Amino acid sequence: MPEPGFTIGIEEEYLLVDRGTRDIVQSPPDEMLAACQDKAPGQIHPEFLRCQIEVGTPVCKTVQEARAELARLRGTVAGVADAHGLAPIAASTHPFAAWEPQQHTNRDRYNMLARDLGAPARRLMICGMHVHVGVEDDDLRIDLMNQIRYFLPHLLALSTSSPFWRGRDMERKSYRLSVWHELPRTGMPESFESYGEYLAHVNGLVRTGVIEDASKLWWDIRPSSRFPTLEMRITDVCTRLDDAVTIAAMYVCLLRMLWRLKLKNVTWRPYKNLFIGENRWRAQRYGFDDGLVDFGRGAIIPYPDLLEELLELVREDAEHFGCVAEVENARGILKRGSSAHRQVAIYREALETGATGWEALAKVVDWLVDETVVGVVPAA
C-alpha cells in the first residue's frame, strides 16, 4: 500500500473585537476584508457571521510549512484589523458578547443556512480549527476515519478555548461544542465499511432533499467534500499559534501511526460512539483535568499518563515528519494550561483583586488579543 501524501492544511476562524469596548464588532467594514484578501488572495474569507473571519493555509508538505503559513495569515488579519481599531481573537467563544445582535453574512449559502436552521444558526458565535490531511485513497480515508475517532477527545482536551458564554463561566472547557450540538448532523460519525457505503448514505440524504451535498455533514471528522483529505473538526481554535501547530502535528502523526498498523494487518480496536462519546464529553467538560477513560483497561486514566502513551505511539511518525518538538509541545500545554484554563484563571484573579465582573472579562479579552499574535508574522 503506497504511503498517503499526508499533506497538511489548517483552517482557523477568529472573532473580531473592538479594541476599545472589547466587544464583538457586529459589522466590520467591508474594506477590511477586501484588504485582507488583497494581501492573501484565496486564503482569507468571510464566515457565517459578519463578526467572524476565516483563514486557510495552502496545501503544506511539512508541519513547519503549515506553521509559517498560519503565522503569516494570523499576522495579516491582525495587521489589517488594527488599522480599523479592531483585533482578531483566536478563541472559540467571546467572554461576554451576546449573540442576538449578530448579523450573518449576505451570501447565498449563508442565507440558506440561516433560513433552514433558524435560531440555532444565529447562535453560532463560535469558532473552530479544522485540519486537513491528505489521504488520496478513498477506502483508506474511510478506514482511518473509523479508527482515529478514538483519539479525537484527546486532541479536543488540548485545544479548549471556550469556557465563557455571555459573561458566564459555563463550567466546561469547550462550551463551543454545546452550541454546535444544536445543529443537525454533528458529533462523531458512524463507522462505515467502505467509501462506497459512506457515499450510499450521503446519497440517501441528498435524494430525499435533506442536504445538497456532503459539505452539510458537520461531524467531528469527515472526508472533505472538496479535497482528497480527512478533515478533523472537533477541536476549538487554539489561542496560541504554537498550540494550533501541535494539534495539527499530533493529528497527522496519529493518522500515519494507524496507517503503519494497517501495513501489518493490525487495526486499532474499534469502539462504539457510546464509549467514544463519554471521552468526548469529559474533554468538553474538564479538558485534561480529570482524565479520560481507557476502555481497554476499564478505568479513568490521568491525562498526563495518556499523553505520554500517545507521544510514544507516534514517536516514529514525529521523527519521520521532523516534528518531534511540535508534538512534544503538548507537554507544555499541560504545564501552563489550555486557553480555557488561562482565561478562567485571569478572570478569577481579577475578581479577587477587586475588579468588577465586566472588568475581569475585559482582562480576558485583552489577554486573548495579545496571545493570538504571539509568534505571528506581522503584515507587510
C-alpha positions as CSV (number, residue, x, y, z in Angstrom):
1,M,0.0,0.0,0.0
2,P,1.6,3.3,-1.1
3,E,2.1,5.8,1.7
4,P,-0.5,8.7,1.5
5,G,0.7,12.2,0.9
6,F,-0.1,13.2,4.5
7,T,-0.1,16.9,3.3
8,I,-1.5,19.4,5.8
9,G,-3.9,22.3,5.6
10,I,-5.2,24.3,8.5
11,E,-8.3,26.4,8.7
12,E,-8.9,28.8,11.6
13,E,-11.8,31.0,12.5
14,Y,-11.4,34.2,14.5
15,L,-13.8,36.6,16.2
16,L,-13.3,40.3,15.5
17,V,-13.4,42.6,18.6
18,D,-13.3,46.4,19.1
19,R,-10.1,47.3,20.8
20,G,-11.9,50.0,22.9
21,T,-15.0,48.2,24.0
22,R,-13.6,44.7,23.8
23,D,-17.0,43.6,22.5
24,I,-17.7,41.8,19.2
25,V,-17.9,44.0,16.1
26,Q,-21.3,43.3,14.6
27,S,-20.5,44.8,11.2
28,P,-16.7,45.2,10.4
29,P,-16.0,47.5,7.4
30,D,-16.1,45.8,4.1
31,E,-12.8,47.4,3.1
32,M,-11.1,45.4,6.0
33,L,-12.0,42.1,4.5
34,A,-11.1,43.3,1.0
35,A,-7.6,44.5,2.3
36,C,-7.1,41.1,3.9
37,Q,-8.0,39.3,0.7
38,D,-5.7,41.5,-1.3
39,K,-2.7,40.6,0.9
40,A,-3.6,36.8,0.9
41,P,-5.7,36.0,-2.2
42,G,-7.9,33.0,-1.8
43,Q,-6.8,32.4,1.8
44,I,-8.9,34.8,3.9
45,H,-12.7,34.6,3.8
46,P,-15.9,35.8,5.5
47,E,-17.6,33.3,7.8
48,F,-21.2,32.7,8.6
49,L,-21.4,35.7,11.0
50,R,-20.1,39.1,9.9
51,C,-18.1,39.3,13.2
52,Q,-16.0,36.3,12.1
53,I,-13.2,35.8,9.7
54,E,-11.6,32.6,8.4
55,V,-8.1,31.8,7.2
56,G,-6.9,28.7,5.4
57,T,-3.3,27.8,4.6
58,P,-2.4,26.4,1.2
59,V,-1.6,22.7,1.0
60,C,1.6,22.2,3.0
61,K,4.1,19.4,2.8
62,T,5.5,19.8,6.3
63,V,4.4,20.9,9.8
64,Q,6.9,23.7,9.7
65,E,5.5,25.0,6.4
66,A,2.0,24.9,7.9
67,R,3.2,26.9,10.9
68,A,4.8,29.5,8.7
69,E,1.7,29.9,6.6
70,L,-0.6,30.1,9.6
71,A,1.7,32.7,11.2
72,R,1.6,34.8,8.1
73,L,-2.2,34.6,7.9
74,R,-2.7,35.5,11.5
75,G,-0.4,38.4,11.1
76,T,-2.2,39.6,8.0
77,V,-5.6,39.6,9.7
78,A,-4.2,41.3,12.9
79,G,-2.4,44.0,11.0
80,V,-5.3,44.9,8.7
81,A,-7.8,44.8,11.6
82,D,-5.6,47.0,13.8
83,A,-5.7,49.7,11.1
84,H,-9.5,49.8,11.7
85,G,-9.3,49.8,15.5
86,L,-10.1,46.1,15.6
87,A,-8.3,42.9,16.6
88,P,-8.9,39.1,16.0
89,I,-9.1,36.7,18.9
90,A,-8.4,33.1,18.4
91,A,-10.9,31.8,20.9
92,S,-13.9,29.6,20.2
93,T,-16.3,31.9,22.2
94,H,-16.1,35.5,23.2
95,P,-16.1,36.0,27.0
96,F,-19.1,38.3,27.3
97,A,-20.6,39.2,23.8
98,A,-24.3,38.5,23.1
99,W,-25.3,36.5,20.0
100,E,-28.7,38.1,19.4
101,P,-27.4,41.3,17.7
102,Q,-25.0,39.5,15.4
103,Q,-25.7,39.5,11.6
104,H,-25.0,36.8,9.2
105,T,-23.0,37.3,6.0
106,N,-25.2,38.1,3.0
107,R,-24.2,35.2,0.7
108,D,-26.5,32.5,-0.8
109,R,-25.0,29.6,1.2
110,Y,-25.3,31.6,4.5
111,N,-28.8,32.9,3.7
112,M,-29.9,29.3,3.1
113,L,-28.3,28.1,6.4
114,A,-30.0,31.0,8.3
115,R,-33.4,30.0,6.8
116,D,-33.0,26.3,7.2
117,L,-31.6,26.2,10.7
118,G,-33.4,29.1,12.4
119,A,-32.4,30.3,15.8
120,P,-29.6,27.8,16.3
121,A,-27.8,29.2,13.3
122,R,-28.0,32.7,14.8
123,R,-26.3,31.5,17.9
124,L,-23.2,30.3,16.0
125,M,-20.9,32.9,17.5
126,I,-18.3,30.2,17.8
127,C,-15.0,29.4,16.1
128,G,-13.1,26.2,15.4
129,M,-10.0,24.9,13.8
130,H,-10.1,22.3,11.0
131,V,-7.1,20.3,10.0
132,H,-7.0,18.6,6.6
133,V,-4.6,15.7,6.0
134,G,-4.1,14.3,2.5
135,V,-5.2,10.7,2.1
136,E,-5.7,10.0,-1.6
137,D,-7.2,6.5,-1.4
138,D,-11.0,6.7,-0.8
139,D,-11.3,3.5,1.2
140,L,-8.2,4.2,3.2
141,R,-9.6,7.6,4.1
142,I,-12.8,6.0,5.5
143,D,-10.8,3.3,7.3
144,L,-8.6,5.9,9.0
145,M,-11.6,7.9,9.9
146,N,-13.2,4.9,11.6
147,Q,-10.1,4.3,13.7
148,I,-9.0,7.9,14.6
149,R,-12.3,8.7,16.2
150,Y,-11.0,7.1,19.4
151,F,-8.2,9.8,19.6
152,L,-10.3,12.9,18.9
153,P,-11.3,13.6,22.5
154,H,-7.6,13.6,23.3
155,L,-7.0,16.3,20.8
156,L,-10.0,18.3,21.9
157,A,-8.8,18.3,25.5
158,L,-5.6,20.1,24.5
159,S,-7.3,22.7,22.3
160,T,-10.1,24.0,24.6
161,S,-10.7,27.8,24.4
162,S,-14.4,28.4,25.1
163,P,-15.1,28.4,28.9
164,F,-17.3,31.6,28.8
165,W,-20.6,32.4,27.2
166,R,-22.4,35.8,27.5
167,G,-20.3,36.7,30.6
168,R,-20.7,33.4,32.5
169,D,-18.2,30.7,33.3
170,M,-20.1,27.8,31.8
171,E,-18.1,25.2,33.9
172,R,-16.9,23.4,30.8
173,K,-13.7,24.0,28.9
174,S,-15.3,23.8,25.5
175,Y,-18.8,25.4,25.5
176,R,-18.5,25.8,21.8
177,L,-19.5,22.1,21.3
178,S,-22.7,22.7,23.4
179,V,-23.7,25.5,21.0
180,W,-22.6,23.4,18.0
181,H,-24.8,20.5,19.0
182,E,-28.0,22.4,18.4
183,L,-27.3,21.8,14.7
184,P,-28.2,18.5,12.9
185,R,-25.5,16.1,11.6
186,T,-22.9,17.0,14.2
187,G,-20.9,14.9,16.6
188,M,-19.0,11.7,15.9
189,P,-19.6,9.9,12.6
190,E,-20.7,6.4,12.5
191,S,-18.3,3.7,11.3
192,F,-18.5,2.8,7.6
193,E,-17.3,-0.4,5.9
194,S,-16.1,1.4,2.8
195,Y,-16.1,4.6,0.9
196,G,-18.9,3.1,-1.2
197,E,-21.1,2.6,1.9
198,Y,-20.3,6.2,3.0
199,L,-21.4,7.5,-0.4
200,A,-24.6,5.4,-0.4
201,H,-25.6,7.0,2.9
202,V,-24.7,10.5,1.7
203,N,-26.7,10.0,-1.5
204,G,-29.6,8.8,0.5
205,L,-29.8,12.1,2.3
206,V,-29.3,14.0,-1.0
207,R,-32.1,12.1,-2.7
208,T,-34.5,13.0,0.0
209,G,-33.6,16.7,-0.2
210,V,-32.3,16.8,3.3
211,I,-28.9,18.1,2.2
212,E,-27.5,19.3,-1.1
213,D,-24.1,17.6,-0.7
214,A,-21.7,16.2,1.9
215,S,-20.5,19.6,3.0
216,K,-23.6,19.7,5.1
217,L,-22.3,16.8,7.3
218,W,-20.8,18.8,10.2
219,W,-19.2,15.8,12.0
220,D,-16.2,16.0,14.3
221,I,-14.2,14.4,11.4
222,R,-15.3,13.8,7.8
223,P,-13.9,13.1,4.4
224,S,-13.7,16.5,2.8
225,S,-16.2,17.1,0.0
226,R,-13.7,19.3,-1.8
227,F,-10.3,17.7,-1.4
228,P,-8.9,14.1,-1.0
229,T,-8.4,14.8,2.7
230,L,-9.6,13.7,6.1
231,E,-10.8,16.8,7.8
232,M,-10.6,16.9,11.6
233,R,-13.1,19.4,13.0
234,I,-13.6,18.6,16.7
235,T,-11.1,21.0,18.2
236,D,-11.5,24.5,19.5
237,V,-9.4,27.1,17.8
238,C,-6.2,27.5,19.8
239,T,-5.3,30.9,21.1
240,R,-1.6,30.3,20.9
241,L,-0.2,29.7,17.4
242,D,2.3,27.0,18.7
243,D,-0.6,25.1,20.3
244,A,-2.5,25.0,17.0
245,V,0.6,23.6,15.3
246,T,0.9,21.0,18.0
247,I,-2.7,19.8,17.4
248,A,-2.1,19.6,13.6
249,A,1.2,17.7,14.2
250,M,-0.4,15.2,16.5
251,Y,-3.3,14.6,14.2
252,V,-1.1,13.8,11.1
253,C,1.2,11.7,13.2
254,L,-1.7,9.7,14.6
255,L,-3.0,9.1,11.1
256,R,0.4,7.8,9.9
257,M,0.7,5.6,13.0
258,L,-2.7,4.0,12.1
259,W,-1.5,3.6,8.5
260,R,1.6,1.8,9.7
261,L,-0.5,-0.6,11.8
262,K,-2.6,-1.3,8.7
263,L,0.5,-2.3,6.8
264,K,0.9,-5.1,9.4
265,N,-2.8,-6.0,9.1
266,V,-3.4,-4.5,12.5
267,T,-6.4,-2.3,13.3
268,W,-6.9,-0.1,16.3
269,R,-9.6,-1.7,18.4
270,P,-13.0,-0.3,17.3
271,Y,-15.3,1.3,19.9
272,K,-18.9,2.3,19.6
273,N,-19.8,6.0,19.8
274,L,-21.4,5.3,23.1
275,F,-17.9,4.8,24.6
276,I,-16.1,7.5,22.5
277,G,-18.8,9.9,23.4
278,E,-18.0,9.6,27.1
279,N,-14.5,10.7,26.5
280,R,-15.7,13.5,24.2
281,W,-17.9,14.8,27.0
282,R,-15.1,14.5,29.5
283,A,-12.8,16.5,27.3
284,Q,-15.5,19.1,26.7
285,R,-16.3,19.4,30.4
286,Y,-12.9,19.1,32.0
287,G,-10.4,19.5,29.3
288,F,-7.4,17.4,30.5
289,D,-8.1,18.0,34.3
290,D,-10.0,14.8,35.2
291,G,-8.6,12.2,32.8
292,L,-10.2,10.1,30.1
293,V,-11.4,6.6,30.1
294,D,-9.2,3.8,28.8
295,F,-11.8,1.3,27.8
296,G,-9.2,-1.4,27.3
297,R,-8.2,-1.1,31.0
298,G,-11.7,-0.2,32.2
299,A,-10.5,2.8,34.2
300,I,-10.2,6.6,34.1
301,I,-6.5,7.4,33.4
302,P,-4.9,10.8,34.2
303,Y,-4.5,12.7,31.0
304,P,-0.7,13.2,31.5
305,D,-0.3,9.4,31.5
306,L,-2.4,9.1,28.4
307,L,-0.4,11.8,26.7
308,E,2.9,10.1,27.4
309,E,1.4,6.9,25.8
310,L,0.3,8.9,22.8
311,L,3.7,10.5,22.4
312,E,5.4,7.1,22.4
313,L,2.8,5.7,19.9
314,V,3.7,8.5,17.4
315,R,7.4,8.9,18.1
316,E,8.4,7.1,14.9
317,D,6.0,9.3,12.9
318,A,7.0,12.5,14.5
319,E,10.6,11.7,13.6
320,H,9.5,10.8,10.1
321,F,7.8,14.2,9.6
322,G,10.5,16.1,11.5
323,C,8.0,17.5,14.1
324,V,9.1,16.0,17.4
325,A,9.4,19.4,19.0
326,E,5.9,20.4,17.8
327,V,4.3,17.2,19.1
328,E,6.1,17.3,22.4
329,N,4.8,20.9,23.0
330,A,1.7,19.1,24.2
331,R,3.5,18.7,27.5
332,G,3.9,22.5,27.5
333,I,0.1,22.9,27.1
334,L,-0.4,20.6,30.1
335,K,2.1,22.6,32.2
336,R,0.7,26.1,31.5
337,G,-2.9,25.1,30.7
338,S,-5.0,25.4,27.6
339,S,-6.5,28.7,26.6
340,A,-9.6,27.8,28.6
341,H,-7.6,27.3,31.7
342,R,-5.8,30.6,31.3
343,Q,-9.0,32.5,30.6
344,V,-10.7,31.3,33.8
345,A,-7.5,31.9,35.8
346,I,-7.2,35.5,34.6
347,Y,-10.9,36.1,35.3
348,R,-10.8,34.7,38.8
349,E,-7.6,36.6,39.7
350,A,-9.1,39.9,38.5
351,L,-12.2,39.3,40.7
352,E,-10.0,38.5,43.7
353,T,-8.2,41.8,43.3
354,G,-11.4,43.8,43.3
355,A,-12.3,44.0,39.6
356,T,-16.0,44.1,38.6
357,G,-17.3,41.2,36.6
358,W,-17.1,43.2,33.4
359,E,-13.6,44.4,34.2
360,A,-12.5,40.9,34.8
361,L,-13.9,39.7,31.5
362,A,-12.3,42.7,29.7
363,K,-8.9,41.5,31.1
364,V,-9.6,38.1,29.5
365,V,-10.3,39.8,26.1
366,D,-7.1,41.8,26.4
367,W,-5.2,38.6,27.0
368,L,-6.8,36.9,24.1
369,V,-5.9,39.8,21.8
370,D,-2.3,39.7,22.9
371,E,-1.9,35.9,22.9
372,T,-3.5,35.5,19.4
373,V,-0.5,37.2,17.8
374,V,2.3,35.6,19.8
375,G,4.8,34.3,17.2
376,V,2.9,35.6,14.2
377,V,4.4,37.3,11.2
378,P,3.4,41.0,11.0
379,A,1.5,42.1,7.9
380,A,3.7,43.5,5.2
